């Protein structure tokens, strides 16, 4: 009986010792497990987690700069790529100076094509002023801009003039020359109520140079040349009749004499522009030019010609002044776009 009790006690103590040893082993393994797990991680993954932590702190810190965030972001991309075995993202695109050149613009951003339309005054100058008076004119055209400062315009201009009173009186003397007073009063010889006008139309090619200015105001210089056609008409009032349900008479000025002269001329001047806004292509403009037309003088008679010359003359050129050289100043206002 005592033997059995002794064996039972030994067995209990052995079992208790075994449970104690097993519990101690489990406790030691649990304490060592985090350290082993952390050391089991790959060094590259640890570095990636560190980079993510640095990026997060750089992104949410009020004192961090954008360059720090970019550096952290680049590090994250590189580490993630190495850790995951994926290809590295492409490098950032390098942007140089912007190029504004297109189908309708030059490299400096200016429009390639320009157009203009305007009207204003025409002022005869020099010897031309002896025969003609100021009147009106208009112009339109278009061309090519090569940059903000240089361009080339093709223009059509029409410049109208009146005739001086002395010019009309001298011409009236020539038309009435050789007529009696009775013939003039009866309308069988000479003219009555003589009037007239002159105009010049032209096609010219004009280089334009815009001066560099800031703001809405601008300035430019222009010169060029081309073909000029000069015309002088002398008119006399006549009565005409128009019938539509009933007939009505009215007075019109009919041409009784006509002179033309063609020549190659030149022009040059300056202009000012005003832009509607900073980004607008439309500009108001005002310009003044000097026009010189070296017409070829033609033989004829004038009121100052000697009587012997007048009596012997059999030609038809009673206004040789139309072929005198012509100078005038057109002043135009309009819009460029």
Protein Blocks (a to p, Z undefined) as FASTA:
>chain_A
ZZmmmmmmmmmmmmmmmmmmmmmmmmmmmmmmmmmmmmmpcfklmmmmmmmmmmmmmmmp
mkbcfklmmmmmmmmmmmmmmmnopacdddddddddddfbdfkbcfkopafbdcdddddd
dddehjllmmmccdddddddddddfbfkbccddddddddddddfklmmmmmmmmmgoiaf
klmmnopgcjehiacdddddddddddddddddehjbdcdddddddddddddddddddddd
ddehiacdddddddfbdcddddddddddddddddfbfkbcbdcddddddddddddddddd
dfkbcfklmmmpcbfblblklmpccddddddddddZZ
